[in-house]
Amino acid sequence: MTGRIQIDRFAVENFRAIQQCDVELSPVTFFIGPNASGKTSYVDALMFVQQALRESLEQAIDSRGGKFSILHHTIVFPARSRFTLNISSSTGETCRYSLTLRFDDAHSFAVDREECCIKTLNGEQHHYLVANATVTGSAAIFPSVSADRIFLSNASGLPEFRPLYDFLAHTAFCEPVAPWIHQLNHAQNWRLRKMDPTQEEAGLGPRFRQLGSNQPEQLEIIQQYLRMIAPPFERIEVVQSEGLSFLFFVEQFPSGDPVRFYLSQAAAGLVNAADILLELFDLSSASPVVIEEPEALLHPGAIHVMRDAFLEASKIRQVLVTTHSPDLLDDDSVPADWIRTVYRDETGTHIQVLDDGTKSVIRDHLYTPGQLLRQGGLITTP
């Protein structure tokens, strides 16, 4: 698939707080709802697919606490979880991908059914179906099927299915993280590299170093946003020492020399904003970016800058945002069609588009979405 790619629809069944949700997605989608309504469950379903592709189903399940933590209550075995995605590109290509997992008991899981159909610009169709531990489809030769792995990981060795794998497997996730967590990850990476010098360097430092080397214009876009979010920020510096990349945030005051703050010394809001902006504007990936509560570590006066970044970045990749912030939505530039309200009742999580009356109020500029959220107008209750 070529051009700008996005998920047009993502349906989830029997996953965490969700019994069944079928949601149309936009270039930027804002999920609005109270705590424990299921916003995180929905976006985590996408990250579950991502982790299962990049690592394994077992790791994706275990990292969430096991089968009893990912299946919707009340659990009766055998149980099934299903994930269905409709994907399109700006060049006209389309894809439908569906994955069903089966849990026979508390100790076993398997891919029950997996189906993929890609339509290219010239009308060709590439497809496969995995059922009963066998695969059929359009390719002359398919790799082998493994019941405990998603077949798309194996099919990514075929050129017709590789773009879909790359798109889903590189979905990015950002959540509010204190600077010391980044520092801890940096220290752990240093210890791993001491034991194994071939270990790949990880963290914000090497990523910003690579961005500055390969995409200097994108680094400057990020720095421009950071200057608006957290003045007197001036620039990002990355210093290499002993095979590691050390990230510094440089501040410039009119009355003195520049002051360099190491990652663990920098303000939490500045570090969190830099992390989000890096995911948004790094052109090495066209995959979606999932952002949890971007307002958590930002001053309300700066959140509008982050909103502008979401809108600009959506020209490159899809942005999915969970939020409680009226300030994030307090602008006419946020279309009513980009907002989804989330609530939960005894049957599980429900995700809905705004009703026609609310859409009309926003489109007629009577209220911004943020003003409606402050008044409780965007909160749906059972």
Contacts in CASP RR format, 6 or more apart in sequence:
PFRMAT RR
TARGET T0000
AUTHOR 0000-0000-0000
METHOD contacts of the structure
MODEL  1
MTGRIQIDRFAVENFRAIQQCDVELSPVTFFIGPNASGKTSYVDALMFVQ
QALRESLEQAIDSRGGKFSILHHTIVFPARSRFTLNISSSTGETCRYSLT
LRFDDAHSFAVDREECCIKTLNGEQHHYLVANATVTGSAAIFPSVSADRI
FLSNASGLPEFRPLYDFLAHTAFCEPVAPWIHQLNHAQNWRLRKMDPTQE
EAGLGPRFRQLGSNQPEQLEIIQQYLRMIAPPFERIEVVQSEGLSFLFFV
EQFPSGDPVRFYLSQAAAGLVNAADILLELFDLSSASPVVIEEPEALLHP
GAIHVMRDAFLEASKIRQVLVTTHSPDLLDDDSVPADWIRTVYRDETGTH
IQVLDDGTKSVIRDHLYTPGQLLRQGGLITTP
1 87 0 8 1.000
1 89 0 8 1.000
1 91 0 8 1.000
1 93 0 8 1.000
1 95 0 8 1.000
1 118 0 8 1.000
1 163 0 8 1.000
1 164 0 8 1.000
1 167 0 8 1.000
2 89 0 8 1.000
2 91 0 8 1.000
2 93 0 8 1.000
2 121 0 8 1.000
2 163 0 8 1.000
3 89 0 8 1.000
3 90 0 8 1.000
3 91 0 8 1.000
3 286 0 8 1.000
4 89 0 8 1.000
4 90 0 8 1.000
4 286 0 8 1.000
4 315 0 8 1.000
4 316 0 8 1.000
4 317 0 8 1.000
5 87 0 8 1.000
5 88 0 8 1.000
5 89 0 8 1.000
5 90 0 8 1.000
5 163 0 8 1.000
5 167 0 8 1.000
5 286 0 8 1.000
5 287 0 8 1.000
5 318 0 8 1.000
6 25 0 8 1.000
6 27 0 8 1.000
6 87 0 8 1.000
6 88 0 8 1.000
6 89 0 8 1.000
6 288 0 8 1.000
6 317 0 8 1.000
6 318 0 8 1.000
7 25 0 8 1.000
7 46 0 8 1.000
7 85 0 8 1.000
7 86 0 8 1.000
7 87 0 8 1.000
7 288 0 8 1.000
7 318 0 8 1.000
8 24 0 8 1.000
8 25 0 8 1.000
8 86 0 8 1.000
8 87 0 8 1.000
8 88 0 8 1.000
9 22 0 8 1.000
9 23 0 8 1.000
9 24 0 8 1.000
9 25 0 8 1.000
9 84 0 8 1.000
9 85 0 8 1.000
9 86 0 8 1.000
10 23 0 8 1.000
10 25 0 8 1.000
10 42 0 8 1.000
10 45 0 8 1.000
10 46 0 8 1.000
10 83 0 8 1.000
10 84 0 8 1.000
10 85 0 8 1.000
10 86 0 8 1.000
11 20 0 8 1.000
11 21 0 8 1.000
11 22 0 8 1.000
11 23 0 8 1.000
11 82 0 8 1.000
11 83 0 8 1.000
11 84 0 8 1.000
11 85 0 8 1.000
12 18 0 8 1.000
12 20 0 8 1.000
12 21 0 8 1.000
12 22 0 8 1.000
12 42 0 8 1.000
12 45 0 8 1.000
12 82 0 8 1.000
12 83 0 8 1.000
13 19 0 8 1.000
13 20 0 8 1.000
13 21 0 8 1.000
13 80 0 8 1.000
13 81 0 8 1.000
13 82 0 8 1.000
13 83 0 8 1.000
14 20 0 8 1.000
14 71 0 8 1.000
14 72 0 8 1.000
14 79 0 8 1.000
14 80 0 8 1.000
14 81 0 8 1.000
14 82 0 8 1.000
15 41 0 8 1.000
15 44 0 8 1.000
15 45 0 8 1.000
15 48 0 8 1.000
15 70 0 8 1.000
15 71 0 8 1.000
15 72 0 8 1.000
15 81 0 8 1.000
15 83 0 8 1.000
16 38 0 8 1.000
16 41 0 8 1.000
16 44 0 8 1.000
16 45 0 8 1.000
16 64 0 8 1.000
16 69 0 8 1.000
16 70 0 8 1.000
16 71 0 8 1.000
16 72 0 8 1.000
17 36 0 8 1.000
17 37 0 8 1.000
17 38 0 8 1.000
17 41 0 8 1.000
17 72 0 8 1.000
17 344 0 8 1.000
17 348 0 8 1.000
17 349 0 8 1.000
18 38 0 8 1.000
18 41 0 8 1.000
18 42 0 8 1.000
18 45 0 8 1.000
18 72 0 8 1.000
18 348 0 8 1.000
18 349 0 8 1.000
19 72 0 8 1.000
19 347 0 8 1.000
19 348 0 8 1.000
19 349 0 8 1.000
21 42 0 8 1.000
21 349 0 8 1.000
21 350 0 8 1.000
21 351 0 8 1.000
22 84 0 8 1.000
23 42 0 8 1.000
23 340 0 8 1.000
23 351 0 8 1.000
24 353 0 8 1.000
25 318 0 8 1.000
25 320 0 8 1.000
26 335 0 8 1.000
26 337 0 8 1.000
26 338 0 8 1.000
27 314 0 8 1.000
27 318 0 8 1.000
27 319 0 8 1.000
27 338 0 8 1.000
28 310 0 8 1.000
28 311 0 8 1.000
28 314 0 8 1.000
28 318 0 8 1.000
28 319 0 8 1.000
28 320 0 8 1.000
28 321 0 8 1.000
28 338 0 8 1.000
29 318 0 8 1.000
29 319 0 8 1.000
29 320 0 8 1.000
29 321 0 8 1.000
29 338 0 8 1.000
29 339 0 8 1.000
29 340 0 8 1.000
30 321 0 8 1.000
30 323 0 8 1.000
30 328 0 8 1.000
30 329 0 8 1.000
30 334 0 8 1.000
30 338 0 8 1.000
30 339 0 8 1.000
30 340 0 8 1.000
30 369 0 8 1.000
31 39 0 8 1.000
31 42 0 8 1.000
31 43 0 8 1.000
31 320 0 8 1.000
31 321 0 8 1.000
31 322 0 8 1.000
31 323 0 8 1.000
31 340 0 8 1.000
31 342 0 8 1.000
31 351 0 8 1.000
32 323 0 8 1.000
32 324 0 8 1.000
32 329 0 8 1.000
32 339 0 8 1.000
32 340 0 8 1.000
32 341 0 8 1.000
32 342 0 8 1.000
32 373 0 8 1.000
32 378 0 8 1.000
32 379 0 8 1.000
33 39 0 8 1.000
33 324 0 8 1.000
33 341 0 8 1.000
33 342 0 8 1.000
33 343 0 8 1.000
33 378 0 8 1.000
33 379 0 8 1.000
33 380 0 8 1.000
34 343 0 8 1.000
34 379 0 8 1.000
36 344 0 8 1.000
37 342 0 8 1.000
37 343 0 8 1.000
37 344 0 8 1.000
37 349 0 8 1.000
38 342 0 8 1.000
38 344 0 8 1.000
38 349 0 8 1.000
39 322 0 8 1.000
39 342 0 8 1.000
40 292 0 8 1.000
40 322 0 8 1.000
41 349 0 8 1.000
42 342 0 8 1.000
42 349 0 8 1.000
42 351 0 8 1.000
43 173 0 8 1.000
43 290 0 8 1.000
43 292 0 8 1.000
43 320 0 8 1.000
43 322 0 8 1.000
44 64 0 8 1.000
45 83 0 8 1.000
46 171 0 8 1.000
46 288 0 8 1.000
46 290 0 8 1.000
46 320 0 8 1.000
47 171 0 8 1.000
47 173 0 8 1.000
47 290 0 8 1.000
48 60 0 8 1.000
48 64 0 8 1.000
48 70 0 8 1.000
48 83 0 8 1.000
49 83 0 8 1.000
49 99 0 8 1.000
49 150 0 8 1.000
49 168 0 8 1.000
49 171 0 8 1.000
50 168 0 8 1.000
50 169 0 8 1.000
50 170 0 8 1.000
50 171 0 8 1.000
50 173 0 8 1.000
51 59 0 8 1.000
51 60 0 8 1.000
51 63 0 8 1.000
52 59 0 8 1.000
52 60 0 8 1.000
52 150 0 8 1.000
53 150 0 8 1.000
53 152 0 8 1.000
53 153 0 8 1.000
53 165 0 8 1.000
53 168 0 8 1.000
53 169 0 8 1.000
54 169 0 8 1.000
54 170 0 8 1.000
56 148 0 8 1.000
56 149 0 8 1.000
57 101 0 8 1.000
57 109 0 8 1.000
57 111 0 8 1.000
57 148 0 8 1.000
57 149 0 8 1.000
57 150 0 8 1.000
58 109 0 8 1.000
58 148 0 8 1.000
61 67 0 8 1.000
61 70 0 8 1.000
61 109 0 8 1.000
64 70 0 8 1.000
67 75 0 8 1.000
67 103 0 8 1.000
67 106 0 8 1.000
67 109 0 8 1.000
68 75 0 8 1.000
68 106 0 8 1.000
70 81 0 8 1.000
71 79 0 8 1.000
71 81 0 8 1.000
71 103 0 8 1.000
72 348 0 8 1.000
77 103 0 8 1.000
77 104 0 8 1.000
77 105 0 8 1.000
77 106 0 8 1.000
78 102 0 8 1.000
78 103 0 8 1.000
78 104 0 8 1.000
78 105 0 8 1.000
79 102 0 8 1.000
79 103 0 8 1.000
80 100 0 8 1.000
80 101 0 8 1.000
80 102 0 8 1.000
80 103 0 8 1.000
80 112 0 8 1.000
81 100 0 8 1.000
81 101 0 8 1.000
81 103 0 8 1.000
82 98 0 8 1.000
82 99 0 8 1.000
82 100 0 8 1.000
82 101 0 8 1.000
83 98 0 8 1.000
83 99 0 8 1.000
83 100 0 8 1.000
84 96 0 8 1.000
84 97 0 8 1.000
84 98 0 8 1.000
84 99 0 8 1.000
85 95 0 8 1.000
85 96 0 8 1.000
85 97 0 8 1.000
85 98 0 8 1.000
85 168 0 8 1.000
86 94 0 8 1.000
86 95 0 8 1.000
86 96 0 8 1.000
87 94 0 8 1.000
87 95 0 8 1.000
87 96 0 8 1.000
87 97 0 8 1.000
87 164 0 8 1.000
87 167 0 8 1.000
88 94 0 8 1.000
88 95 0 8 1.000
91 121 0 8 1.000
92 121 0 8 1.000
93 118 0 8 1.000
93 119 0 8 1.000
93 120 0 8 1.000
93 121 0 8 1.000
94 118 0 8 1.000
94 119 0 8 1.000
95 116 0 8 1.000
95 117 0 8 1.000
95 118 0 8 1.000
95 119 0 8 1.000
95 164 0 8 1.000
96 115 0 8 1.000
96 116 0 8 1.000
96 117 0 8 1.000
97 115 0 8 1.000
97 116 0 8 1.000
97 117 0 8 1.000
97 152 0 8 1.000
97 164 0 8 1.000
97 168 0 8 1.000
98 113 0 8 1.000
98 114 0 8 1.000
98 115 0 8 1.000
98 116 0 8 1.000
99 111 0 8 1.000
99 113 0 8 1.000
99 114 0 8 1.000
99 150 0 8 1.000
100 111 0 8 1.000
100 112 0 8 1.000
100 113 0 8 1.000
100 114 0 8 1.000
101 109 0 8 1.000
101 110 0 8 1.000
101 111 0 8 1.000
101 112 0 8 1.000
102 109 0 8 1.000
102 110 0 8 1.000
102 111 0 8 1.000
102 112 0 8 1.000
103 109 0 8 1.000
104 110 0 8 1.000
109 148 0 8 1.000
110 147 0 8 1.000
110 148 0 8 1.000
111 130 0 8 1.000
111 147 0 8 1.000
111 148 0 8 1.000
111 149 0 8 1.000
111 150 0 8 1.000
111 151 0 8 1.000
112 131 0 8 1.000
113 129 0 8 1.000
113 130 0 8 1.000
113 131 0 8 1.000
114 128 0 8 1.000
114 129 0 8 1.000
114 130 0 8 1.000
114 150 0 8 1.000
114 151 0 8 1.000
114 152 0 8 1.000
115 127 0 8 1.000
115 128 0 8 1.000
115 129 0 8 1.000
115 130 0 8 1.000
116 126 0 8 1.000
116 127 0 8 1.000
116 128 0 8 1.000
116 152 0 8 1.000
116 155 0 8 1.000
116 161 0 8 1.000
116 164 0 8 1.000
117 125 0 8 1.000
117 126 0 8 1.000
117 127 0 8 1.000
118 125 0 8 1.000
118 126 0 8 1.000
118 127 0 8 1.000
118 160 0 8 1.000
118 161 0 8 1.000
118 164 0 8 1.000
119 125 0 8 1.000
120 126 0 8 1.000
125 138 0 8 1.000
126 138 0 8 1.000
126 139 0 8 1.000
126 160 0 8 1.000
126 161 0 8 1.000
127 137 0 8 1.000
127 138 0 8 1.000
128 135 0 8 1.000
128 136 0 8 1.000
128 137 0 8 1.000
128 138 0 8 1.000
128 139 0 8 1.000
128 142 0 8 1.000
128 151 0 8 1.000
128 155 0 8 1.000
128 161 0 8 1.000
129 135 0 8 1.000
129 136 0 8 1.000
129 137 0 8 1.000
130 145 0 8 1.000
130 151 0 8 1.000
133 145 0 8 1.000
133 147 0 8 1.000
134 145 0 8 1.000
135 142 0 8 1.000
135 145 0 8 1.000
135 151 0 8 1.000
138 160 0 8 1.000
139 155 0 8 1.000
139 158 0 8 1.000
139 160 0 8 1.000
142 154 0 8 1.000
142 155 0 8 1.000
142 158 0 8 1.000
143 154 0 8 1.000
143 155 0 8 1.000
143 157 0 8 1.000
143 158 0 8 1.000
144 154 0 8 1.000
145 151 0 8 1.000
145 154 0 8 1.000
146 154 0 8 1.000
152 161 0 8 1.000
152 164 0 8 1.000
152 165 0 8 1.000
152 168 0 8 1.000
153 165 0 8 1.000
153 169 0 8 1.000
155 161 0 8 1.000
155 165 0 8 1.000
156 162 0 8 1.000
156 165 0 8 1.000
156 166 0 8 1.000
156 169 0 8 1.000
166 287 0 8 1.000
167 286 0 8 1.000
167 287 0 8 1.000
168 287 0 8 1.000
169 287 0 8 1.000
170 285 0 8 1.000
170 287 0 8 1.000
171 287 0 8 1.000
171 288 0 8 1.000
171 289 0 8 1.000
171 290 0 8 1.000
172 279 0 8 1.000
172 285 0 8 1.000
172 287 0 8 1.000
172 288 0 8 1.000
172 289 0 8 1.000
172 290 0 8 1.000
173 289 0 8 1.000
173 290 0 8 1.000
173 291 0 8 1.000
173 292 0 8 1.000
174 272 0 8 1.000
174 275 0 8 1.000
174 276 0 8 1.000
174 279 0 8 1.000
174 289 0 8 1.000
174 290 0 8 1.000
174 291 0 8 1.000
174 292 0 8 1.000
174 294 0 8 1.000
175 291 0 8 1.000
175 292 0 8 1.000
175 293 0 8 1.000
176 268 0 8 1.000
176 272 0 8 1.000
176 292 0 8 1.000
176 293 0 8 1.000
176 294 0 8 1.000
176 296 0 8 1.000
176 297 0 8 1.000
177 271 0 8 1.000
177 272 0 8 1.000
177 275 0 8 1.000
178 268 0 8 1.000
179 263 0 8 1.000
179 264 0 8 1.000
179 265 0 8 1.000
179 266 0 8 1.000
179 267 0 8 1.000
179 268 0 8 1.000
179 271 0 8 1.000
180 264 0 8 1.000
182 203 0 8 1.000
182 204 0 8 1.000
182 263 0 8 1.000
182 264 0 8 1.000
182 271 0 8 1.000
182 275 0 8 1.000
183 263 0 8 1.000
183 264 0 8 1.000
185 202 0 8 1.000
185 203 0 8 1.000
186 203 0 8 1.000
186 205 0 8 1.000
186 244 0 8 1.000
186 263 0 8 1.000
189 199 0 8 1.000
189 201 0 8 1.000
189 202 0 8 1.000
189 203 0 8 1.000
189 244 0 8 1.000
190 244 0 8 1.000
192 199 0 8 1.000
193 199 0 8 1.000
193 201 0 8 1.000
193 243 0 8 1.000
193 244 0 8 1.000
201 243 0 8 1.000
201 244 0 8 1.000
201 245 0 8 1.000
204 247 0 8 1.000
204 263 0 8 1.000
204 271 0 8 1.000
204 274 0 8 1.000
204 275 0 8 1.000
204 278 0 8 1.000
205 238 0 8 1.000
205 245 0 8 1.000
205 246 0 8 1.000
205 247 0 8 1.000
205 263 0 8 1.000
206 238 0 8 1.000
206 245 0 8 1.000
207 278 0 8 1.000
207 282 0 8 1.000
208 219 0 8 1.000
208 236 0 8 1.000
208 238 0 8 1.000
208 245 0 8 1.000
208 247 0 8 1.000
208 274 0 8 1.000
208 278 0 8 1.000
209 238 0 8 1.000
209 240 0 8 1.000
209 245 0 8 1.000
211 218 0 8 1.000
211 219 0 8 1.000
211 222 0 8 1.000
211 278 0 8 1.000
211 282 0 8 1.000
212 218 0 8 1.000
212 219 0 8 1.000
212 238 0 8 1.000
214 284 0 8 1.000
215 282 0 8 1.000
215 283 0 8 1.000
215 284 0 8 1.000
218 281 0 8 1.000
218 282 0 8 1.000
218 283 0 8 1.000
219 236 0 8 1.000
221 277 0 8 1.000
221 281 0 8 1.000
222 236 0 8 1.000
222 274 0 8 1.000
222 277 0 8 1.000
222 278 0 8 1.000
222 281 0 8 1.000
223 233 0 8 1.000
223 235 0 8 1.000
223 236 0 8 1.000
225 273 0 8 1.000
225 277 0 8 1.000
225 305 0 8 1.000
225 306 0 8 1.000
225 308 0 8 1.000
225 309 0 8 1.000
226 233 0 8 1.000
226 236 0 8 1.000
226 270 0 8 1.000
226 273 0 8 1.000
226 274 0 8 1.000
226 277 0 8 1.000
227 233 0 8 1.000
227 234 0 8 1.000
228 302 0 8 1.000
228 305 0 8 1.000
229 269 0 8 1.000
229 270 0 8 1.000
229 273 0 8 1.000
229 298 0 8 1.000
229 302 0 8 1.000
229 305 0 8 1.000
229 306 0 8 1.000
230 267 0 8 1.000
230 269 0 8 1.000
230 270 0 8 1.000
230 273 0 8 1.000
230 302 0 8 1.000
232 251 0 8 1.000
232 252 0 8 1.000
232 253 0 8 1.000
233 249 0 8 1.000
233 250 0 8 1.000
233 251 0 8 1.000
233 270 0 8 1.000
234 250 0 8 1.000
234 251 0 8 1.000
234 252 0 8 1.000
234 258 0 8 1.000
235 250 0 8 1.000
236 247 0 8 1.000
236 248 0 8 1.000
236 249 0 8 1.000
236 250 0 8 1.000
236 274 0 8 1.000
237 247 0 8 1.000
237 248 0 8 1.000
237 249 0 8 1.000
237 250 0 8 1.000
237 260 0 8 1.000
238 245 0 8 1.000
238 246 0 8 1.000
238 247 0 8 1.000
238 248 0 8 1.000
239 245 0 8 1.000
239 246 0 8 1.000
239 248 0 8 1.000
240 246 0 8 1.000
246 262 0 8 1.000
246 263 0 8 1.000
247 262 0 8 1.000
247 263 0 8 1.000
248 260 0 8 1.000
248 261 0 8 1.000
248 262 0 8 1.000
248 263 0 8 1.000
249 260 0 8 1.000
249 261 0 8 1.000
249 263 0 8 1.000
249 266 0 8 1.000
249 270 0 8 1.000
249 271 0 8 1.000
249 274 0 8 1.000
250 258 0 8 1.000
250 259 0 8 1.000
250 260 0 8 1.000
250 261 0 8 1.000
251 258 0 8 1.000
251 259 0 8 1.000
251 260 0 8 1.000
251 261 0 8 1.000
252 258 0 8 1.000
252 259 0 8 1.000
253 259 0 8 1.000
263 271 0 8 1.000
268 297 0 8 1.000
269 297 0 8 1.000
269 298 0 8 1.000
272 294 0 8 1.000
272 296 0 8 1.000
272 297 0 8 1.000
272 298 0 8 1.000
273 297 0 8 1.000
273 298 0 8 1.000
273 302 0 8 1.000
273 306 0 8 1.000
276 291 0 8 1.000
276 294 0 8 1.000
276 306 0 8 1.000
276 309 0 8 1.000
277 309 0 8 1.000
279 289 0 8 1.000
279 291 0 8 1.000
280 289 0 8 1.000
280 309 0 8 1.000
280 310 0 8 1.000
280 313 0 8 1.000
280 316 0 8 1.000
280 317 0 8 1.000
280 319 0 8 1.000
281 309 0 8 1.000
281 313 0 8 1.000
281 316 0 8 1.000
283 316 0 8 1.000
285 317 0 8 1.000
286 316 0 8 1.000
286 317 0 8 1.000
287 317 0 8 1.000
288 317 0 8 1.000
288 318 0 8 1.000
288 319 0 8 1.000
288 320 0 8 1.000
289 313 0 8 1.000
289 317 0 8 1.000
289 318 0 8 1.000
289 319 0 8 1.000
289 320 0 8 1.000
290 320 0 8 1.000
291 310 0 8 1.000
291 319 0 8 1.000
291 320 0 8 1.000
291 321 0 8 1.000
291 322 0 8 1.000
292 322 0 8 1.000
293 322 0 8 1.000
293 323 0 8 1.000
293 324 0 8 1.000
293 325 0 8 1.000
294 303 0 8 1.000
294 306 0 8 1.000
294 321 0 8 1.000
294 323 0 8 1.000
294 325 0 8 1.000
294 328 0 8 1.000
295 303 0 8 1.000
295 306 0 8 1.000
295 323 0 8 1.000
295 324 0 8 1.000
295 325 0 8 1.000
295 327 0 8 1.000
295 328 0 8 1.000
298 306 0 8 1.000
300 325 0 8 1.000
300 327 0 8 1.000
301 327 0 8 1.000
303 325 0 8 1.000
303 327 0 8 1.000
303 328 0 8 1.000
304 327 0 8 1.000
304 328 0 8 1.000
304 330 0 8 1.000
304 331 0 8 1.000
306 328 0 8 1.000
307 328 0 8 1.000
307 329 0 8 1.000
307 331 0 8 1.000
307 333 0 8 1.000
307 334 0 8 1.000
308 333 0 8 1.000
310 319 0 8 1.000
310 321 0 8 1.000
311 333 0 8 1.000
313 319 0 8 1.000
321 328 0 8 1.000
323 329 0 8 1.000
326 370 0 8 1.000
326 371 0 8 1.000
326 373 0 8 1.000
326 374 0 8 1.000
327 370 0 8 1.000
328 370 0 8 1.000
329 339 0 8 1.000
329 368 0 8 1.000
329 369 0 8 1.000
329 370 0 8 1.000
329 373 0 8 1.000
329 378 0 8 1.000
330 368 0 8 1.000
330 369 0 8 1.000
330 370 0 8 1.000
330 371 0 8 1.000
331 368 0 8 1.000
332 365 0 8 1.000
332 368 0 8 1.000
334 368 0 8 1.000
334 369 0 8 1.000
334 370 0 8 1.000
335 362 0 8 1.000
336 354 0 8 1.000
336 358 0 8 1.000
336 359 0 8 1.000
336 362 0 8 1.000
336 363 0 8 1.000
336 369 0 8 1.000
337 353 0 8 1.000
337 354 0 8 1.000
337 359 0 8 1.000
339 353 0 8 1.000
339 354 0 8 1.000
339 369 0 8 1.000
339 378 0 8 1.000
340 351 0 8 1.000
340 352 0 8 1.000
340 353 0 8 1.000
341 351 0 8 1.000
341 352 0 8 1.000
341 353 0 8 1.000
341 354 0 8 1.000
341 378 0 8 1.000
341 379 0 8 1.000
341 380 0 8 1.000
342 349 0 8 1.000
342 350 0 8 1.000
342 351 0 8 1.000
342 352 0 8 1.000
342 380 0 8 1.000
343 349 0 8 1.000
343 350 0 8 1.000
343 379 0 8 1.000
343 380 0 8 1.000
343 381 0 8 1.000
343 382 0 8 1.000
344 350 0 8 1.000
344 382 0 8 1.000
345 382 0 8 1.000
346 382 0 8 1.000
350 380 0 8 1.000
352 380 0 8 1.000
354 362 0 8 1.000
354 378 0 8 1.000
358 372 0 8 1.000
358 377 0 8 1.000
358 378 0 8 1.000
361 367 0 8 1.000
361 372 0 8 1.000
362 368 0 8 1.000
362 369 0 8 1.000
362 372 0 8 1.000
367 375 0 8 1.000
369 378 0 8 1.000
370 378 0 8 1.000
372 378 0 8 1.000
373 379 0 8 1.000
END
